[in-house]
Amino acid sequence: MSFQKLVVGALAGTAAATVLWDGRFNGIPSSTALNTWSWSNQVGPYQYYIHGNGPVTEYVNLASSYKNPADTASTQGIQITLDKTAVW
């Protein structure tokens, strides 16, 4: 086996086992928790930028049906709706 294949194999194994950023929604009960987001009360490892005239559930929803089926660590995924009333 060549040195290049050994290095690539070792790096691939390391990258697959390392979580570089965890943006999962496992700890958030519903998208309405985003209503409480502020710099002093950050909900999840991200910021909420979508704003519109309607409630947060009109633009952001969390459910197990939205999760990536290949992601076995996530319990739910996100559905984002951008329409003429939403600003990102």
PDB file of N, CA, C and O in Angstrom:
ATOM      1  N   MET A   1       0.850  -1.173   0.000  1.00  0.00           N
ATOM      2  CA  MET A   1       0.000   0.000   0.000  1.00  0.00           C
ATOM      3  C   MET A   1       0.897   1.237   0.000  1.00  0.00           C
ATOM      4  O   MET A   1       1.905   1.293   0.705  1.00  0.00           O
ATOM      5  N   SER A   2       0.514   2.214  -0.794  1.00  0.00           N
ATOM      6  CA  SER A   2       1.327   3.421  -0.899  1.00  0.00           C
ATOM      7  C   SER A   2       1.118   4.333   0.307  1.00  0.00           C
ATOM      8  O   SER A   2       0.106   4.261   1.004  1.00  0.00           O
ATOM      9  N   PHE A   3       2.106   5.188   0.524  1.00  0.00           N
ATOM     10  CA  PHE A   3       2.044   6.148   1.620  1.00  0.00           C
ATOM     11  C   PHE A   3       0.823   7.063   1.471  1.00  0.00           C
ATOM     12  O   PHE A   3       0.162   7.391   2.457  1.00  0.00           O
ATOM     13  N   GLN A   4       0.531   7.471   0.236  1.00  0.00           N
ATOM     14  CA  GLN A   4      -0.598   8.368  -0.019  1.00  0.00           C
ATOM     15  C   GLN A   4      -1.910   7.706   0.412  1.00  0.00           C
ATOM     16  O   GLN A   4      -2.755   8.363   1.019  1.00  0.00           O
ATOM     17  N   LYS A   5      -2.094   6.429   0.112  1.00  0.00           N
ATOM     18  CA  LYS A   5      -3.322   5.728   0.496  1.00  0.00           C
ATOM     19  C   LYS A   5      -3.423   5.600   2.007  1.00  0.00           C
ATOM     20  O   LYS A   5      -4.516   5.682   2.568  1.00  0.00           O
ATOM     21  N   LEU A   6      -2.288   5.398   2.668  1.00  0.00           N
ATOM     22  CA  LEU A   6      -2.296   5.314   4.127  1.00  0.00           C
ATOM     23  C   LEU A   6      -2.719   6.635   4.758  1.00  0.00           C
ATOM     24  O   LEU A   6      -3.527   6.654   5.687  1.00  0.00           O
ATOM     25  N   VAL A   7      -2.171   7.742   4.251  1.00  0.00           N
ATOM     26  CA  VAL A   7      -2.494   9.063   4.787  1.00  0.00           C
ATOM     27  C   VAL A   7      -3.962   9.392   4.537  1.00  0.00           C
ATOM     28  O   VAL A   7      -4.656   9.854   5.443  1.00  0.00           O
ATOM     29  N   VAL A   8      -4.436   9.159   3.321  1.00  0.00           N
ATOM     30  CA  VAL A   8      -5.831   9.444   2.992  1.00  0.00           C
ATOM     31  C   VAL A   8      -6.762   8.586   3.845  1.00  0.00           C
ATOM     32  O   VAL A   8      -7.775   9.080   4.341  1.00  0.00           O
ATOM     33  N   GLY A   9      -6.435   7.333   4.017  1.00  0.00           N
ATOM     34  CA  GLY A   9      -7.255   6.450   4.845  1.00  0.00           C
ATOM     35  C   GLY A   9      -7.290   6.887   6.295  1.00  0.00           C
ATOM     36  O   GLY A   9      -8.343   6.853   6.931  1.00  0.00           O
ATOM     37  N   ALA A  10      -6.155   7.295   6.818  1.00  0.00           N
ATOM     38  CA  ALA A  10      -6.084   7.751   8.206  1.00  0.00           C
ATOM     39  C   ALA A  10      -6.870   9.043   8.396  1.00  0.00           C
ATOM     40  O   ALA A  10      -7.589   9.186   9.385  1.00  0.00           O
ATOM     41  N   LEU A  11      -6.746   9.979   7.472  1.00  0.00           N
ATOM     42  CA  LEU A  11      -7.479  11.238   7.567  1.00  0.00           C
ATOM     43  C   LEU A  11      -8.977  11.032   7.409  1.00  0.00           C
ATOM     44  O   LEU A  11      -9.760  11.676   8.106  1.00  0.00           O
ATOM     45  N   ALA A  12      -9.383  10.167   6.529  1.00  0.00           N
ATOM     46  CA  ALA A  12     -10.807   9.899   6.329  1.00  0.00           C
ATOM     47  C   ALA A  12     -11.417   9.297   7.581  1.00  0.00           C
ATOM     48  O   ALA A  12     -12.534   9.654   7.957  1.00  0.00           O
ATOM     49  N   GLY A  13     -10.711   8.400   8.222  1.00  0.00           N
ATOM     50  CA  GLY A  13     -11.215   7.805   9.458  1.00  0.00           C
ATOM     51  C   GLY A  13     -11.319   8.821  10.577  1.00  0.00           C
ATOM     52  O   GLY A  13     -12.275   8.791  11.353  1.00  0.00           O
ATOM     53  N   THR A  14     -10.366   9.706  10.672  1.00  0.00           N
ATOM     54  CA  THR A  14     -10.379  10.745  11.696  1.00  0.00           C
ATOM     55  C   THR A  14     -11.493  11.745  11.432  1.00  0.00           C
ATOM     56  O   THR A  14     -12.206  12.120  12.363  1.00  0.00           O
ATOM     57  N   ALA A  15     -11.664  12.184  10.208  1.00  0.00           N
ATOM     58  CA  ALA A  15     -12.695  13.162   9.867  1.00  0.00           C
ATOM     59  C   ALA A  15     -14.085  12.593  10.095  1.00  0.00           C
ATOM     60  O   ALA A  15     -14.981  13.316  10.532  1.00  0.00           O
ATOM     61  N   ALA A  16     -14.278  11.332   9.812  1.00  0.00           N
ATOM     62  CA  ALA A  16     -15.594  10.726   9.983  1.00  0.00           C
ATOM     63  C   ALA A  16     -15.968  10.604  11.450  1.00  0.00           C
ATOM     64  O   ALA A  16     -17.154  10.543  11.773  1.00  0.00           O
ATOM     65  N   ALA A  17     -15.010  10.566  12.330  1.00  0.00           N
ATOM     66  CA  ALA A  17     -15.284  10.377  13.751  1.00  0.00           C
ATOM     67  C   ALA A  17     -15.312  11.686  14.531  1.00  0.00           C
ATOM     68  O   ALA A  17     -15.611  11.673  15.724  1.00  0.00           O
ATOM     69  N   THR A  18     -15.013  12.802  13.901  1.00  0.00           N
ATOM     70  CA  THR A  18     -14.901  14.071  14.600  1.00  0.00           C
ATOM     71  C   THR A  18     -16.065  14.985  14.237  1.00  0.00           C
ATOM     72  O   THR A  18     -16.328  15.221  13.058  1.00  0.00           O
ATOM     73  N   VAL A  19     -16.758  15.495  15.240  1.00  0.00           N
ATOM     74  CA  VAL A  19     -17.804  16.487  15.020  1.00  0.00           C
ATOM     75  C   VAL A  19     -17.149  17.857  15.106  1.00  0.00           C
ATOM     76  O   VAL A  19     -16.698  18.268  16.175  1.00  0.00           O
ATOM     77  N   LEU A  20     -17.096  18.557  13.990  1.00  0.00           N
ATOM     78  CA  LEU A  20     -16.448  19.859  13.948  1.00  0.00           C
ATOM     79  C   LEU A  20     -17.373  20.968  14.425  1.00  0.00           C
ATOM     80  O   LEU A  20     -16.912  21.929  15.042  1.00  0.00           O
ATOM     81  N   TRP A  21     -18.649  20.856  14.155  1.00  0.00           N
ATOM     82  CA  TRP A  21     -19.642  21.827  14.595  1.00  0.00           C
ATOM     83  C   TRP A  21     -20.945  21.082  14.751  1.00  0.00           C
ATOM     84  O   TRP A  21     -21.354  20.363  13.839  1.00  0.00           O
ATOM     85  N   ASP A  22     -21.603  21.232  15.874  1.00  0.00           N
ATOM     86  CA  ASP A  22     -22.832  20.505  16.127  1.00  0.00           C
ATOM     87  C   ASP A  22     -24.024  21.449  16.006  1.00  0.00           C
ATOM     88  O   ASP A  22     -24.361  22.166  16.948  1.00  0.00           O
ATOM     89  N   GLY A  23     -24.639  21.438  14.863  1.00  0.00           N
ATOM     90  CA  GLY A  23     -25.805  22.277  14.622  1.00  0.00           C
ATOM     91  C   GLY A  23     -27.090  21.488  14.704  1.00  0.00           C
ATOM     92  O   GLY A  23     -28.104  21.892  14.135  1.00  0.00           O
ATOM     93  N   ARG A  24     -27.064  20.373  15.403  1.00  0.00           N
ATOM     94  CA  ARG A  24     -28.275  19.555  15.538  1.00  0.00           C
ATOM     95  C   ARG A  24     -29.308  20.275  16.390  1.00  0.00           C
ATOM     96  O   ARG A  24     -28.973  21.143  17.196  1.00  0.00           O
ATOM     97  N   PHE A  25     -30.547  19.908  16.206  1.00  0.00           N
ATOM     98  CA  PHE A  25     -31.659  20.519  16.920  1.00  0.00           C
ATOM     99  C   PHE A  25     -32.184  19.615  18.025  1.00  0.00           C
ATOM    100  O   PHE A  25     -33.323  19.774  18.464  1.00  0.00           O
ATOM    101  N   ASN A  26     -31.372  18.673  18.478  1.00  0.00           N
ATOM    102  CA  ASN A  26     -31.814  17.711  19.482  1.00  0.00           C
ATOM    103  C   ASN A  26     -32.251  18.368  20.783  1.00  0.00           C
ATOM    104  O   ASN A  26     -33.196  17.891  21.412  1.00  0.00           O
ATOM    105  N   GLY A  27     -31.606  19.431  21.203  1.00  0.00           N
ATOM    106  CA  GLY A  27     -31.903  20.054  22.484  1.00  0.00           C
ATOM    107  C   GLY A  27     -32.986  21.121  22.437  1.00  0.00           C
ATOM    108  O   GLY A  27     -33.261  21.762  23.450  1.00  0.00           O
ATOM    109  N   ILE A  28     -33.597  21.319  21.290  1.00  0.00           N
ATOM    110  CA  ILE A  28     -34.617  22.354  21.163  1.00  0.00           C
ATOM    111  C   ILE A  28     -35.978  21.675  21.025  1.00  0.00           C
ATOM    112  O   ILE A  28     -36.186  20.897  20.094  1.00  0.00           O
ATOM    113  N   PRO A  29     -36.904  21.960  21.937  1.00  0.00           N
ATOM    114  CA  PRO A  29     -38.195  21.263  21.904  1.00  0.00           C
ATOM    115  C   PRO A  29     -39.058  21.625  20.697  1.00  0.00           C
ATOM    116  O   PRO A  29     -39.759  20.768  20.159  1.00  0.00           O
ATOM    117  N   SER A  30     -39.013  22.892  20.264  1.00  0.00           N
ATOM    118  CA  SER A  30     -39.775  23.319  19.088  1.00  0.00           C
ATOM    119  C   SER A  30     -39.180  24.611  18.556  1.00  0.00           C
ATOM    120  O   SER A  30     -38.346  25.240  19.206  1.00  0.00           O
ATOM    121  N   SER A  31     -39.615  24.993  17.382  1.00  0.00           N
ATOM    122  CA  SER A  31     -39.075  26.216  16.785  1.00  0.00           C
ATOM    123  C   SER A  31     -39.503  27.469  17.551  1.00  0.00           C
ATOM    124  O   SER A  31     -38.885  28.522  17.389  1.00  0.00           O
ATOM    125  N   THR A  32     -40.533  27.381  18.370  1.00  0.00           N
ATOM    126  CA  THR A  32     -40.944  28.555  19.146  1.00  0.00           C
ATOM    127  C   THR A  32     -39.876  28.956  20.164  1.00  0.00           C
ATOM    128  O   THR A  32     -39.888  30.087  20.648  1.00  0.00           O
ATOM    129  N   ALA A  33     -38.962  28.058  20.493  1.00  0.00           N
ATOM    130  CA  ALA A  33     -37.850  28.406  21.392  1.00  0.00           C
ATOM    131  C   ALA A  33     -36.972  29.490  20.780  1.00  0.00           C
ATOM    132  O   ALA A  33     -36.283  30.210  21.502  1.00  0.00           O
ATOM    133  N   LEU A  34     -36.991  29.610  19.457  1.00  0.00           N
ATOM    134  CA  LEU A  34     -36.205  30.652  18.794  1.00  0.00           C
ATOM    135  C   LEU A  34     -36.731  32.049  19.110  1.00  0.00           C
ATOM    136  O   LEU A  34     -36.010  33.032  18.938  1.00  0.00           O
ATOM    137  N   ASN A  35     -37.968  32.148  19.567  1.00  0.00           N
ATOM    138  CA  ASN A  35     -38.520  33.453  19.955  1.00  0.00           C
ATOM    139  C   ASN A  35     -37.753  34.065  21.113  1.00  0.00           C
ATOM    140  O   ASN A  35     -37.761  35.284  21.283  1.00  0.00           O
ATOM    141  N   THR A  36     -37.094  33.241  21.909  1.00  0.00           N
ATOM    142  CA  THR A  36     -36.377  33.733  23.084  1.00  0.00           C
ATOM    143  C   THR A  36     -34.908  34.003  22.797  1.00  0.00           C
ATOM    144  O   THR A  36     -34.158  34.356  23.707  1.00  0.00           O
ATOM    145  N   TRP A  37     -34.477  33.841  21.522  1.00  0.00           N
ATOM    146  CA  TRP A  37     -33.064  34.013  21.197  1.00  0.00           C
ATOM    147  C   TRP A  37     -32.643  35.457  21.397  1.00  0.00           C
ATOM    148  O   TRP A  37     -33.338  36.386  20.986  1.00  0.00           O
ATOM    149  N   SER A  38     -31.491  35.632  22.038  1.00  0.00           N
ATOM    150  CA  SER A  38     -30.834  36.923  22.155  1.00  0.00           C
ATOM    151  C   SER A  38     -29.350  36.648  22.391  1.00  0.00           C
ATOM    152  O   SER A  38     -28.956  35.495  22.570  1.00  0.00           O
ATOM    153  N   TRP A  39     -28.542  37.676  22.393  1.00  0.00           N
ATOM    154  CA  TRP A  39     -27.113  37.470  22.630  1.00  0.00           C
ATOM    155  C   TRP A  39     -26.877  36.927  24.027  1.00  0.00           C
ATOM    156  O   TRP A  39     -25.914  36.192  24.244  1.00  0.00           O
ATOM    157  N   SER A  40     -27.724  37.269  24.971  1.00  0.00           N
ATOM    158  CA  SER A  40     -27.554  36.759  26.332  1.00  0.00           C
ATOM    159  C   SER A  40     -28.265  35.429  26.558  1.00  0.00           C
ATOM    160  O   SER A  40     -28.023  34.771  27.570  1.00  0.00           O
ATOM    161  N   ASN A  41     -29.134  35.023  25.640  1.00  0.00           N
ATOM    162  CA  ASN A  41     -29.857  33.757  25.743  1.00  0.00           C
ATOM    163  C   ASN A  41     -29.833  33.069  24.382  1.00  0.00           C
ATOM    164  O   ASN A  41     -30.840  33.033  23.675  1.00  0.00           O
ATOM    165  N   GLN A  42     -28.686  32.529  24.025  1.00  0.00           N
ATOM    166  CA  GLN A  42     -28.525  31.916  22.711  1.00  0.00           C
ATOM    167  C   GLN A  42     -29.133  30.525  22.713  1.00  0.00           C
ATOM    168  O   GLN A  42     -28.759  29.673  23.519  1.00  0.00           O
ATOM    169  N   VAL A  43     -30.074  30.304  21.803  1.00  0.00           N
ATOM    170  CA  VAL A  43     -30.762  29.026  21.674  1.00  0.00           C
ATOM    171  C   VAL A  43     -30.052  28.220  20.592  1.00  0.00           C
ATOM    172  O   VAL A  43     -30.152  28.541  19.408  1.00  0.00           O
ATOM    173  N   GLY A  44     -29.343  27.184  20.993  1.00  0.00           N
ATOM    174  CA  GLY A  44     -28.599  26.388  20.023  1.00  0.00           C
ATOM    175  C   GLY A  44     -27.321  27.082  19.591  1.00  0.00           C
ATOM    176  O   GLY A  44     -27.083  28.233  19.955  1.00  0.00           O
ATOM    177  N   PRO A  45     -26.496  26.386  18.817  1.00  0.00           N
ATOM    178  CA  PRO A  45     -25.205  26.935  18.387  1.00  0.00           C
ATOM    179  C   PRO A  45     -25.301  27.761  17.103  1.00  0.00           C
ATOM    180  O   PRO A  45     -24.417  27.673  16.251  1.00  0.00           O
ATOM    181  N   TYR A  46     -26.339  28.544  16.956  1.00  0.00           N
ATOM    182  CA  TYR A  46     -26.559  29.312  15.736  1.00  0.00           C
ATOM    183  C   TYR A  46     -27.407  30.522  16.076  1.00  0.00           C
ATOM    184  O   TYR A  46     -27.907  30.648  17.194  1.00  0.00           O
ATOM    185  N   GLN A  47     -27.565  31.402  15.115  1.00  0.00           N
ATOM    186  CA  GLN A  47     -28.393  32.589  15.285  1.00  0.00           C
ATOM    187  C   GLN A  47     -29.620  32.454  14.395  1.00  0.00           C
ATOM    188  O   GLN A  47     -29.606  31.731  13.399  1.00  0.00           O
ATOM    189  N   TYR A  48     -30.663  33.149  14.763  1.00  0.00           N
ATOM    190  CA  TYR A  48     -31.910  33.117  14.009  1.00  0.00           C
ATOM    191  C   TYR A  48     -32.024  34.401  13.199  1.00  0.00           C
ATOM    192  O   TYR A  48     -32.145  35.484  13.771  1.00  0.00           O
ATOM    193  N   TYR A  49     -31.987  34.291  11.884  1.00  0.00           N
ATOM    194  CA  TYR A  49     -31.966  35.455  11.010  1.00  0.00           C
ATOM    195  C   TYR A  49     -33.246  35.673  10.218  1.00  0.00           C
ATOM    196  O   TYR A  49     -33.411  36.732   9.613  1.00  0.00           O
ATOM    197  N   ILE A  50     -34.149  34.717  10.202  1.00  0.00           N
ATOM    198  CA  ILE A  50     -35.347  34.840   9.379  1.00  0.00           C
ATOM    199  C   ILE A  50     -36.398  35.615  10.169  1.00  0.00           C
ATOM    200  O   ILE A  50     -36.749  35.241  11.288  1.00  0.00           O
ATOM    201  N   HIS A  51     -36.888  36.686   9.578  1.00  0.00           N
ATOM    202  CA  HIS A  51     -37.899  37.503  10.243  1.00  0.00           C
ATOM    203  C   HIS A  51     -39.006  37.820   9.256  1.00  0.00           C
ATOM    204  O   HIS A  51     -38.764  37.998   8.063  1.00  0.00           O
ATOM    205  N   GLY A  52     -40.198  37.884   9.760  1.00  0.00           N
ATOM    206  CA  GLY A  52     -41.342  38.220   8.926  1.00  0.00           C
ATOM    207  C   GLY A  52     -42.491  38.690   9.785  1.00  0.00           C
ATOM    208  O   GLY A  52     -42.341  38.876  10.992  1.00  0.00           O
ATOM    209  N   ASN A  53     -43.637  38.881   9.163  1.00  0.00           N
ATOM    210  CA  ASN A  53     -44.819  39.357   9.869  1.00  0.00           C
ATOM    211  C   ASN A  53     -45.471  38.271  10.720  1.00  0.00           C
ATOM    212  O   ASN A  53     -46.166  38.577  11.689  1.00  0.00           O
ATOM    213  N   GLY A  54     -45.255  37.016  10.369  1.00  0.00           N
ATOM    214  CA  GLY A  54     -45.921  35.920  11.054  1.00  0.00           C
ATOM    215  C   GLY A  54     -45.125  35.370  12.220  1.00  0.00           C
ATOM    216  O   GLY A  54     -44.014  35.821  12.496  1.00  0.00           O
ATOM    217  N   PRO A  55     -45.702  34.390  12.904  1.00  0.00           N
ATOM    218  CA  PRO A  55     -44.991  33.746  14.004  1.00  0.00           C
ATOM    219  C   PRO A  55     -43.814  32.917  13.487  1.00  0.00           C
ATOM    220  O   PRO A  55     -43.758  32.582  12.304  1.00  0.00           O
ATOM    221  N   VAL A  56     -42.889  32.594  14.364  1.00  0.00           N
ATOM    222  CA  VAL A  56     -41.694  31.847  13.959  1.00  0.00           C
ATOM    223  C   VAL A  56     -42.070  30.521  13.290  1.00  0.00           C
ATOM    224  O   VAL A  56     -41.359  30.061  12.397  1.00  0.00           O
ATOM    225  N   THR A  57     -43.162  29.910  13.705  1.00  0.00           N
ATOM    226  CA  THR A  57     -43.571  28.620  13.124  1.00  0.00           C
ATOM    227  C   THR A  57     -44.025  28.741  11.670  1.00  0.00           C
ATOM    228  O   THR A  57     -44.167  27.736  10.974  1.00  0.00           O
ATOM    229  N   GLU A  58     -44.247  29.955  11.224  1.00  0.00           N
ATOM    230  CA  GLU A  58     -44.586  30.165   9.815  1.00  0.00           C
ATOM    231  C   GLU A  58     -43.345  30.043   8.928  1.00  0.00           C
ATOM    232  O   GLU A  58     -43.453  29.794   7.727  1.00  0.00           O
ATOM    233  N   TYR A  59     -42.167  30.220   9.531  1.00  0.00           N
ATOM    234  CA  TYR A  59     -40.918  30.225   8.773  1.00  0.00           C
ATOM    235  C   TYR A  59     -39.968  29.092   9.133  1.00  0.00           C
ATOM    236  O   TYR A  59     -39.180  28.653   8.296  1.00  0.00           O
ATOM    237  N   VAL A  60     -40.038  28.619  10.369  1.00  0.00           N
ATOM    238  CA  VAL A  60     -39.115  27.588  10.850  1.00  0.00           C
ATOM    239  C   VAL A  60     -39.902  26.524  11.609  1.00  0.00           C
ATOM    240  O   VAL A  60     -40.683  26.839  12.507  1.00  0.00           O
ATOM    241  N   ASN A  61     -39.689  25.262  11.241  1.00  0.00           N
ATOM    242  CA  ASN A  61     -40.328  24.163  11.954  1.00  0.00           C
ATOM    243  C   ASN A  61     -39.339  23.030  12.149  1.00  0.00           C
ATOM    244  O   ASN A  61     -38.507  22.761  11.282  1.00  0.00           O
ATOM    245  N   LEU A  62     -39.435  22.372  13.288  1.00  0.00           N
ATOM    246  CA  LEU A  62     -38.584  21.236  13.624  1.00  0.00           C
ATOM    247  C   LEU A  62     -39.448  19.987  13.732  1.00  0.00           C
ATOM    248  O   LEU A  62     -40.542  20.024  14.294  1.00  0.00           O
ATOM    249  N   ALA A  63     -38.949  18.883  13.190  1.00  0.00           N
ATOM    250  CA  ALA A  63     -39.666  17.611  13.291  1.00  0.00           C
ATOM    251  C   ALA A  63     -38.737  16.483  12.878  1.00  0.00           C
ATOM    252  O   ALA A  63     -37.774  16.692  12.141  1.00  0.00           O
ATOM    253  N   SER A  64     -39.036  15.300  13.354  1.00  0.00           N
ATOM    254  CA  SER A  64     -38.227  14.138  12.971  1.00  0.00           C
ATOM    255  C   SER A  64     -38.366  13.839  11.480  1.00  0.00           C
ATOM    256  O   SER A  64     -37.458  13.263  10.881  1.00  0.00           O
ATOM    257  N   SER A  65     -39.484  14.222  10.880  1.00  0.00           N
ATOM    258  CA  SER A  65     -39.680  13.968   9.446  1.00  0.00           C
ATOM    259  C   SER A  65     -38.786  14.841   8.563  1.00  0.00           C
ATOM    260  O   SER A  65     -38.624  14.544   7.379  1.00  0.00           O
ATOM    261  N   TYR A  66     -38.203  15.908   9.110  1.00  0.00           N
ATOM    262  CA  TYR A  66     -37.317  16.782   8.350  1.00  0.00           C
ATOM    263  C   TYR A  66     -35.846  16.407   8.477  1.00  0.00           C
ATOM    264  O   TYR A  66     -35.008  16.985   7.786  1.00  0.00           O
ATOM    265  N   LYS A  67     -35.517  15.466   9.332  1.00  0.00           N
ATOM    266  CA  LYS A  67     -34.106  15.148   9.570  1.00  0.00           C
ATOM    267  C   LYS A  67     -33.510  14.357   8.413  1.00  0.00           C
ATOM    268  O   LYS A  67     -34.214  13.663   7.680  1.00  0.00           O
ATOM    269  N   ASN A  68     -32.212  14.480   8.274  1.00  0.00           N
ATOM    270  CA  ASN A  68     -31.474  13.721   7.272  1.00  0.00           C
ATOM    271  C   ASN A  68     -31.446  12.263   7.720  1.00  0.00           C
ATOM    272  O   ASN A  68     -30.914  11.975   8.792  1.00  0.00           O
ATOM    273  N   PRO A  69     -31.999  11.336   6.944  1.00  0.00           N
ATOM    274  CA  PRO A  69     -32.029   9.935   7.367  1.00  0.00           C
ATOM    275  C   PRO A  69     -30.642   9.318   7.537  1.00  0.00           C
ATOM    276  O   PRO A  69     -30.492   8.316   8.236  1.00  0.00           O
ATOM    277  N   ALA A  70     -29.641   9.900   6.912  1.00  0.00           N
ATOM    278  CA  ALA A  70     -28.280   9.374   7.053  1.00  0.00           C
ATOM    279  C   ALA A  70     -27.630   9.831   8.353  1.00  0.00           C
ATOM    280  O   ALA A  70     -26.606   9.282   8.758  1.00  0.00           O
ATOM    281  N   ASP A  71     -28.209  10.823   9.004  1.00  0.00           N
ATOM    282  CA  ASP A  71     -27.671  11.340  10.258  1.00  0.00           C
ATOM    283  C   ASP A  71     -28.320  10.588  11.415  1.00  0.00           C
ATOM    284  O   ASP A  71     -29.443  10.899  11.811  1.00  0.00           O
ATOM    285  N   THR A  72     -27.627   9.623  11.942  1.00  0.00           N
ATOM    286  CA  THR A  72     -28.195   8.790  13.005  1.00  0.00           C
ATOM    287  C   THR A  72     -28.132   9.461  14.371  1.00  0.00           C
ATOM    288  O   THR A  72     -28.758   8.975  15.313  1.00  0.00           O
ATOM    289  N   ALA A  73     -27.402  10.555  14.510  1.00  0.00           N
ATOM    290  CA  ALA A  73     -27.281  11.241  15.795  1.00  0.00           C
ATOM    291  C   ALA A  73     -28.374  12.289  16.000  1.00  0.00           C
ATOM    292  O   ALA A  73     -28.634  12.688  17.135  1.00  0.00           O
ATOM    293  N   SER A  74     -29.011  12.737  14.936  1.00  0.00           N
ATOM    294  CA  SER A  74     -30.046  13.753  15.054  1.00  0.00           C
ATOM    295  C   SER A  74     -31.397  13.122  15.337  1.00  0.00           C
ATOM    296  O   SER A  74     -31.720  12.054  14.816  1.00  0.00           O
ATOM    297  N   THR A  75     -32.179  13.794  16.166  1.00  0.00           N
ATOM    298  CA  THR A  75     -33.538  13.336  16.440  1.00  0.00           C
ATOM    299  C   THR A  75     -34.565  14.091  15.608  1.00  0.00           C
ATOM    300  O   THR A  75     -35.679  13.610  15.397  1.00  0.00           O
ATOM    301  N   GLN A  76     -34.180  15.294  15.131  1.00  0.00           N
ATOM    302  CA  GLN A  76     -35.083  16.070  14.298  1.00  0.00           C
ATOM    303  C   GLN A  76     -34.302  16.950  13.341  1.00  0.00           C
ATOM    304  O   GLN A  76     -33.112  17.203  13.532  1.00  0.00           O
ATOM    305  N   GLY A  77     -34.988  17.408  12.311  1.00  0.00           N
ATOM    306  CA  GLY A  77     -34.399  18.301  11.332  1.00  0.00           C
ATOM    307  C   GLY A  77     -35.209  19.580  11.276  1.00  0.00           C
ATOM    308  O   GLY A  77     -36.113  19.801  12.081  1.00  0.00           O
ATOM    309  N   ILE A  78     -34.868  20.415  10.314  1.00  0.00           N
ATOM    310  CA  ILE A  78     -35.501  21.734  10.207  1.00  0.00           C
ATOM    311  C   ILE A  78     -36.113  21.929   8.827  1.00  0.00           C
ATOM    312  O   ILE A  78     -35.556  21.502   7.815  1.00  0.00           O
ATOM    313  N   GLN A  79     -37.260  22.576   8.807  1.00  0.00           N
ATOM    314  CA  GLN A  79     -37.884  23.014   7.563  1.00  0.00           C
ATOM    315  C   GLN A  79     -37.916  24.539   7.619  1.00  0.00           C
ATOM    316  O   GLN A  79     -38.457  25.120   8.559  1.00  0.00           O
ATOM    317  N   ILE A  80     -37.336  25.176   6.615  1.00  0.00           N
ATOM    318  CA  ILE A  80     -37.297  26.634   6.553  1.00  0.00           C
ATOM    319  C   ILE A  80     -38.136  27.088   5.367  1.00  0.00           C
ATOM    320  O   ILE A  80     -37.979  26.584   4.255  1.00  0.00           O
ATOM    321  N   THR A  81     -39.018  28.032   5.610  1.00  0.00           N
ATOM    322  CA  THR A  81     -39.870  28.573   4.565  1.00  0.00           C
ATOM    323  C   THR A  81     -39.541  30.040   4.365  1.00  0.00           C
ATOM    324  O   THR A  81     -39.631  30.841   5.296  1.00  0.00           O
ATOM    325  N   LEU A  82     -39.165  30.383   3.159  1.00  0.00           N
ATOM    326  CA  LEU A  82     -38.940  31.780   2.795  1.00  0.00           C
ATOM    327  C   LEU A  82     -40.010  32.157   1.773  1.00  0.00           C
ATOM    328  O   LEU A  82     -40.120  31.543   0.713  1.00  0.00           O
ATOM    329  N   ASP A  83     -40.776  33.153   2.104  1.00  0.00           N
ATOM    330  CA  ASP A  83     -41.811  33.625   1.184  1.00  0.00           C
ATOM    331  C   ASP A  83     -41.721  35.148   1.072  1.00  0.00           C
ATOM    332  O   ASP A  83     -40.753  35.751   1.535  1.00  0.00           O
ATOM    333  N   LYS A  84     -42.711  35.757   0.470  1.00  0.00           N
ATOM    334  CA  LYS A  84     -42.642  37.207   0.239  1.00  0.00           C
ATOM    335  C   LYS A  84     -42.721  38.017   1.524  1.00  0.00           C
ATOM    336  O   LYS A  84     -42.427  39.212   1.512  1.00  0.00           O
ATOM    337  N   THR A  85     -43.115  37.389   2.644  1.00  0.00           N
ATOM    338  CA  THR A  85     -43.182  38.109   3.913  1.00  0.00           C
ATOM    339  C   THR A  85     -41.929  37.944   4.750  1.00  0.00           C
ATOM    340  O   THR A  85     -41.774  38.631   5.759  1.00  0.00           O
ATOM    341  N   ALA A  86     -41.022  37.043   4.355  1.00  0.00           N
ATOM    342  CA  ALA A  86     -39.835  36.742   5.139  1.00  0.00           C
ATOM    343  C   ALA A  86     -38.613  37.491   4.629  1.00  0.00           C
ATOM    344  O   ALA A  86     -38.438  37.698   3.428  1.00  0.00           O
ATOM    345  N   VAL A  87     -37.784  37.884   5.566  1.00  0.00           N
ATOM    346  CA  VAL A  87     -36.527  38.543   5.240  1.00  0.00           C
ATOM    347  C   VAL A  87     -35.416  37.746   5.879  1.00  0.00           C
ATOM    348  O   VAL A  87     -35.500  37.413   7.061  1.00  0.00           O
ATOM    349  N   TRP A  88     -34.374  37.432   5.128  1.00  0.00           N
ATOM    350  CA  TRP A  88     -33.247  36.695   5.681  1.00  0.00           C
ATOM    351  C   TRP A  88     -32.102  37.629   5.839  1.00  0.00           C
ATOM    352  O   TRP A  88     -31.032  37.223   6.294  1.00  0.00           O
TER     353      TRP A  88
END
